Amino acid sequence: MLKILEILSVLSNFLHILPTLLFFKPPSNQEKTSLGMMLQRTVAKHGDRTAIIFENTILTWREFNHLSNQYAHSLKNRGVKRGDCVAVFMENRTEFLCVIIALSKIGAAASLINTSLLKNPLIHCITTTDSVKCIFGEELQEAITDIKDDLPLQDGDFLWVSDNSIKKSKPTWAEDLNSTLQWQPTENLEETGDIKGGEIALYIFTSGTTGLPKPAIIFQRRIMSAHPPYSKLGFRATPSDRMYICLPLYHITGLLLGACTCFYTGASMFLRRRFSARHFWPEVQKYNTTLFIYVGELCRYLAVQPICKDEENNPIRSMLGNGLRPDVWDDFRKRFGVKRITEIYGASESNVSFLNFLNKDYTIGTGIVVTMIVKYDVDLDQIILDDRGRPEEVSDGQTGLLLGRIDDKFLYDGYKNKEASSAKVLMNVKKPGDRWFNTGDLVRRVDVGFAMGMPHYQFIDRVGDTFRWRSENVSTNEVSEILNAYPQIEMSNVYGVKVPGTEGRAGMAAITMQADNTINLSKFTEYVDKNLASYARPVFLRIQSEQKTNQTFKFVKGQLRNEAYHLDKVDQPIYVRMPNSKHYEILSEQDYQKILGKEAGF
């Protein structure tokens, strides 16, 4: 009986997606299509319906479009033109989305900057995309004030957007973008209808594996091709739905999968600056949110919260995102009663994507890009080759490195930097002249029962020099470079280690000192806090007399990852920064047992 129900469920899901599969055609580079046009079509259909609720302010789709048009006209008057790039540095709020839409309507690209960045990484992100202006939120003025003299921009190129929650003095050295907004026209821009799919809409930064963040190119055609599958096959969103969005909008998940699903379908959104486990369920009930865009870390936080009345009979019926672990998956199915969980897989720069549109458990779903899973040596950080010097494929059920074939249908857009883009491409993998995208991720094919012959996959881990912590990708090379600039440190080797009860990996640094292997923990903590974003700060430190390298002089990380912070495996000093602690301290046996017992509060 259960087998029959499973088959009927799969068939029902498949019939639901059939129209999209049959009639959807991804737009070409020359087709006139864009994010701005997407919004205008939604306004024409659903103009009087609620578009966004943010901090007790409600806008309809028509009002949201009018405000976006005013920002667009204001930016045009300040010299922003088609083909330009503008850096956007702002917390989640209505104005952030309006500015993104405004730039799209002009035909300019928005470079979305991580709001946690400071100093050199922030300078790099603004300059590497050749931004002609920088629009920043009043709430982030201190970070921009600190670096403005190091940017190749004039005073008139800095535009700030007021924030009613901020009581500090205004940035008088920059122009107030809202100062003339009320006199700007609310009509759609004529040029919006001429923008083509091959024009750049966004730059979204990814940590990558080689130092500072790299801007992945997001073309208009990619945005427009993403939403039929994610909105219709994943969320199954309708204009009557409302989405809970608390992920940062500078990330592809929060913006393209979250907000843009609403732009495409007419579903409204409840927008929050940042996630709060305590407020989540009361707000879900108050604002009747039926959709939820997630990353695994948020879900884990919710799953460990005490049972509350508002989680019972909650209205969330469908959620979509990435990084949901099996144990937390069960909580959302059973405890919270979410019927549809669409785990997805992809990356800002990747041509490979998977979607769990059949609503199977514990899987990132399936896709239509041709892929290979090849053997990978994690300790040596390299692909295992066969006798002919080609990558060797794994057997079904085995873990390996995921590669995606690049062809005319599934293009690889890559990064703004051509060298960085080329570094992710493997040539002559199966036959001469073929090209494959190296995802840098370990996956395996899994048996999910009846799936109409469509293979399903499970995400295992990232490889190389990037790990994920607090829902952010951390570049070990970038963190190492910053730590190496500290006067007492000779060399640091940064890697991620597992912490029981948490998603991703916590940062750990194996450090060799310049003198006697001692470190001033107070001054070091002050340095780390000043120069690294919170998610990039190492949680654990390990003092070593020398660094180990392999035959190609790369740092050896495999053994270090395995030994991690385990006191019974390491005979060198281990330091830890416990949650909410102001400094690093020696890892005691008591704290070690708390960490192992999931009682440390990470």
N, C-alpha and C positions, 0 to 999 in steps of 0.2 A: 504493500500500500504506500509506504514512504517513497519507494522508488518511482511509482506512478506519479505521486504528487511532485516529486523533484522534476520529472520530465515535463509535466504540465506547466510548472513554474518557468522552466527554461524556454519552453515553446511560447508561453505568454510574453516573456521578456523579448524574445526574438521577433515576434509579430509586432510588438510595440516599436521596435527600432527599424523595421523593414522599410517604411516610407523614407526615413532619413537616409538609409543606405542606398536606396534605389534612385532617389531624386537629388541628393546633395552632390554638388560639384565644387571643389575648392576654387576660389577665385585666382585668376592669373595676375601676373605683374602689371598688365596693361588694363585690366578691368577697373572701372571707376567704382571704388568701394573703400570705406574707411570707418573708423570708430565714430567719427562725427556724424556720418551718414546713418550709421546704425542707430544712434540715439534719435536722430530726427525722424526716422521711420517709426520708432517706438512712441515718440511724442504725438505723431499723427494718429496713432491708434489708441493711445491710452493717456492722452495729455492731462486729463482731470484726475487720474488715479495718483495715489501717493507714490512718490519715487524714493524719498529718503527721510529717515528720522534720525536726527543727530542732536544730542544734548537738548532735548525738549523743543527742537525746531523741526517743523515738518514742511517739506516742499513737494508739490506735485511734479510730474514729469515736465509739464509746460513751464512751471516756475524754475525748475532746475535748468532747463534748456535756455531760458531767458537769461539767467545768471551766467551760464557758461558763455553765451553770446556776448554779454557785456565784458567779460574777461577777455574774450577773443578780440573784440574791437579795441579794448584798452591796450592790449599787447601789440596789435598792429600799429596803433598810433605811436607806440614807443619803439617802432622799428623792427619788430619780429616779423619775419617773412617766411614764405614757403622754402623748405629745405634747411632752415636754421635748426639748431639744437639749443634747448633751454634746460638748465639744471633745476630740478624741483626738490626742495629739501623741507619737508613739512610733515607733521604728524597726521594721523588719520583724522580727517574732517571733511565737511562738505566742500570747502574751498579747494582742497587737494584734487578732488574728482572734477570740479569745475575747470580748474587750470589744465588738467590732462585733456579734457574734452576741448577746451578752447584752443590748445596748441594743435590738436588733431584737425580742428575745423580750419585753421590757418594753413595746415600742411607742414607744420614744424614738428620736430621730434622732442619728446620729453625724456630727459635723463633722470631717472628716479634714484635718489640718493638715500642710502640707509641712514636713518635718523640717529643711530648710535655712534656714527663715525666722528672722529676728532682729528685735528691736526693733519699730518701728512696723508693718511688715507683719504680724508675728506678733500684735501687739495687735489689729490690724484683723480678722484672720481669726477670732480667738476671740470678739470682741465682735459682729461683724456678723451672726452666726447666733444671737444672744441665748442663748449657751451658759450653762446654769445651773451647770455644773461643768466642770472641766478635768482630764482624766486624762492624765498624762504619764509617759513612761518615765524611769527613773532616769538613763539615759544622756544625756538631754536636759535635765537639771535646771538647768543653768547658764542656758540661754536663757529658761526660765520664771522663774527667780529674778530675772533682770535686769528683768523687766517686771511681776511679780506685783502690785506696788503701783499700777500703772496700769490694772489690770483691775477691772471692777465685780463682783468676787467676794470672798467672805469666806474666812478661813483654812480653814474646813471644806469649802470647795468645791474645793480643790485635792487631788487624789488621785494618788499616785505608785505605779508598779509597779516592783518591784525587778528588777535586772538583775545576774545573777551575774558578768558580765564586768567590772563597774564596781567599782573599789577606793576610790573617793572617799568622803568623808563623806556621810551620808544627809541628805536635805532635811527637817530636823526641823520646819519650819514647815508642812509638808503632811502629810496622813494617808496611811499605808501601806495601800493597797487590799488587799494580800495578808495583812495582819496577822490578820484573822479569817476568811480564806477557808476554812480547813480545817473550820470548824464550820458552814459554810453547807450547805443541802440540795443534793443532786445531781439532784433530780427536775425534770422540765420544769415551766414555769410555766403555770398554768391560763389566764391571759389571752392567751397567745401564739396560741391557736386563734381568737381573736376579732379579730385585727388584719387590717385591710382593705388592698386594693391601692392605695387613694387616700391612704394615710398616708405621710409622709415617712420614708424609711429612712436617707438619707445626704445630706450636703452635700459636694460635691467641688469644690474650687476650680480655677478656670481664670484665666489671666492676663488674657485679653481684650485690649481695645485702649484702655482708658480708665483707666489708673492701677492702683490696688491690686487684688489678686486678688478675683474675684467668686464667690460660692458658687452653683454650679449645683444645682438641686433634683433628687434622684434618688428617685422614689417606689417603694414596694414593687412595684407593678405593672410598673414598667420593669425591675427586676431579674428578676422572674419571667418576663417576656416575652422577655428577651434570651437565656436559656440553651438553649432548644430549638434556635435557629439556630446560636449560637456553639459550643455543646457538641457537638451532633449533626451539624450540617452543616459546621461549621468544623473543629474538632479531631477529630471522630468519636471522642470519648472514651468509654471503658468503665471499669468498676470495676477492671479489671486494669491500667490505665495508671497512670503516675506522672508528675506535671508538675514541671518545673524552674522555680521562681519566684525571680527575683532582682530584678524590677522593684519600685519602691516601692509599697507597698500603699495609700498615700494617693492614688494615681492610679487612674483608672477602668480602665486597661489591666491593671495588676497585680492589682487586687481583683476587679472585676466579670468580666473576661474570663479571668483566671487562677484565683484562689482559688475564686470562685463556680462556675466550671465543675466544680471538684472537689466542692464542696458539692452540686451538682445531680446529678452522675453517680456519685459514690462513688469516683472516681479519687483516688489519694493524691497528696500534694505533698511535694516536697523544697524547703524554704524557706531562703533565704539573706538575710542583712541587706542585702547590696549585691552588685553584680556584680563578678566577678574573672575576667578572661580567662585568667589562669594556672591557676586552679583549675577552670574550667568543664568541660573534657572529662574530667579525672580523676574529678570528682564525677558527671558523667553516667554514666560507666562503673560507679563504685562503687555508686551508688544506683539504677542501671538506670532512668533517667528516659526515658520514651518520648515525652513531650510537652514543648514549650518555648513559653513566652509571651515575645514579644520586642518591642523597638522597634529601628528600623533602626540606631541608633548602637551598640547592643550587638553586632549582627551584623557591623558593619564592624570593630569591634575584634577579633572572632574571626577574621575573614577575613584580617587583616594579621598574625596571629600565625604564627610558624614552625610548620611541620608537626610534629605530635607523635603519638606512638604511640596515645594514647588516643582521638584523633579517628577512627581507622580502625575500621570495623565498629561504629560507635557505635549505641546503641539508639533514638535519636530518629527517629521515623517521621512525626511531624506537628508543625507549628509554626504559631502564629497570632499576629498582631500588626500593627503599622503602621510605615511609614517605610522599608521595605526597597527599596533602590535596585537597578536592573537588574544592575550589575556584581557586587554582593554576592549578589544572588539566584542568579546562576550558580555562585558558590562553594558555596552551601548545597545546590544541586542536585547539582553534580558532585563537588566536593572532599569535602563532608561527607555526601553521599548521602541527604539528607532528601527523601523522596518527595512529601510533601504540605506545601505552603506556602500558607497561607490569609491573605493580606493583607486587612486590613479597613480601613474608613474610618468615622469618626464622631467625635463630641465629647461631652463631658459634658452640655452644654446643648442639643445638637442633636436634631432629629427626623429627620435624614437619616443613613442608614447604608448602606454597601455591604459585600459579603462575597464573597470569591473562592472560592465553594464548588465551582466547576468545576475548580479547581486549574490555572488558566491562568497563564502566565508574565507578569511585569511589570505586573500590574493590581491595582487595589483592588477589582475584582469588579463586581458588579451589585447592584441593590436593587429594592424594590417601591414606594418613595416616589416620587411624581411630582416630577421635577426639571426645572430649566432651567439651561443654561449660557449666560451673557450676556456681552457684550463689556465689557471693563474697561480703563480707562486707568490703568496702574500708576504713571506719573509724577505724574498729578494725583490719584491715589488716589480714583477715583470711577467709577461705572457709566456707560457710554456709552448715551445715550437716543436714540430715533428721533424722527421728526417729531411724533409724538403725545405725546412726553414719557415713553415707556415703555421699559424695558430692551430692548435689541436682542439677539436670540439669535445665537450663533456658528454657523458651518457645522461639519459633522462633521470631526473631526481638529484643529480650532482650539482654542486655549486660551481659557478664559473663567472668570468667577466662577460658582460653583455656588450655586443657590438651590433650596430644597426647599419644596413646597407644604404648608401647614398645613391639616389638615382633622380631621374627627371620628375618623378611624382613626389618623392619624399626628399625635398631639398634640405641641405644643411646650410643654414644662414650664418652660424658661427658668431664670432666676436668682431668688434670694430677693428681690432688688431689682427692683421692677416697672419702673422707668425703664430699668434696664440690659436687662431682658428686651425691652421695647418697642423699644429701639434696634436690635435684631437682626431686626426684622420689617419687611418691605416690603409696602405695601398697593396694591391696584388695579394689579397687575403685568400681568395678561392680560385681566382683566375686572373691572368694579366690584365691590368688596367682597371680592375674594380676598386671601389673606394668604400670604406666602412668607418662609421663614427664610433669612437671609443668612449663609452658612457662613463667609465671609471667606477662602475657599480657591479657588485656581485649579486647574482640572482640565481634562481633555480626554477625549473619547470615542475609544477605540482599537479597532482591528481585532484580535481575538484568535483569528480562525478560526471554526470551527463552534461556536456557542454557543446553538443552538436559538432564535435570534432575540433573545436577551437582551443588551442593550447593556452593554458593559464600559467602565470608566473608568481613567484614570491620574492620580494626584495630581502636580501640578506645583510649587506653592509656596503660601505664605500671603501675604496682602496686608495693607496698612495698617500698623498700629503694633504688630504682634506677630511675633516670629520664634522659631524653635525652635533650642535649643543644648543639647548634653549631655542630650538627651531631655527637656528642660523648655521650656515656653513662657515667653518673656521679654516682658514689657510694656515697650515703649520709653518710654512716658510715665512709668511708675513709676521706671525707672532714671534718666530725665532729672530728675525731681523731686529724687531723692536727690543726683545730681551737682550740680544747681543750688544746693544748700544748702552746697556747699563754698565757703569764703570767697573764693577767687581766681577762681571761675567766674562769669561774667555770664549765660551761657546755653549749654545743651547740646542737641544734636540727636542722638538715638540711633537706630540702625538696624542691620540685620543684613547681613553681607557673606559671600560664599562663600569657603571656604578649600579648596583642592584636597585631595581624599582624605578629606574629613569629611562627615558628615551635617548637615543644617540650615545655620544661618548663625552666624558668630561675631559678638559684639557689637562695634560701633564707635561712637564718640562724636565728633561734630564740635563743638568747643568754642570759644567766644569768651571771652576773659579780661577781667577788670575793669580791668587796668592795661596792662602792656607785652607781653602775649602770652607771658609766661614762666610756668612752673609748677614748683613744688617737687615733683618726682616722688616723692621718698621720703615726704613727708607725705601727698601725694595717694593713693599706694598704700595707706598705712595707713588712710586714711579709707574707701577703697573696700572694703578687706577687713573693716572693722568694720561697715559699713552695708549691704553687698550680699551675697546668697548667691553661692556660687562660680560657678554657671552664669550669673548675671546680671551679673557683672563684665565691663566692656568689655575685649576683647582688644586692640583698636586704638584710638588716639586721634589726632585730627586737629585742629590748632590753626587757627582761622579768624579773620579780622579782623571779619567780620560774618556773620550768618545769613541765608540766602535763604528767602523765603516766596513762596507763590503768591497769586493774586488774592483768596483767602478767608483770607489770613494764616496758612495752615497751612505748617509747615516743608516745604520741598522735599527729598524724600529720593531721588527717582529718579536724579538725576545723581550724588548722593553715593554711592549704592549701586554705580553703574557705575564710578565712579572708584576707590571702595574705598580700598585701601592701596597702589595701584599707583604706584610711584615715578615712572614715565614719564608719568603723568596728573595728578599733584598737585604743585604748586609750594610747598606749605606743609609745615611739619614734621609728620611721621608718627611716632608712638610705638607700641611694641608690648610686650606682656607675653608673652614666650615661655613655653612649657610648663615648669612647675616653677620659673619665675623668681620672685624675691621682689619685683621692682619693674618699672616701665615703663622703657624705654630707647628711644633713637632707632632707628628701623628702618634697619638697615644694608643695603647691597646684598647682602652675604653672607647675612644672615638672610632677606632678601626672596627670594633664589634658593632657599634651603632650603624656604621656604613653598610656592613655586611647584612645586618638585620633590617635594613630599609627604615631605620629610625633616625637617620641624621638630618632629614628634612631637605635633601637635595631635590 
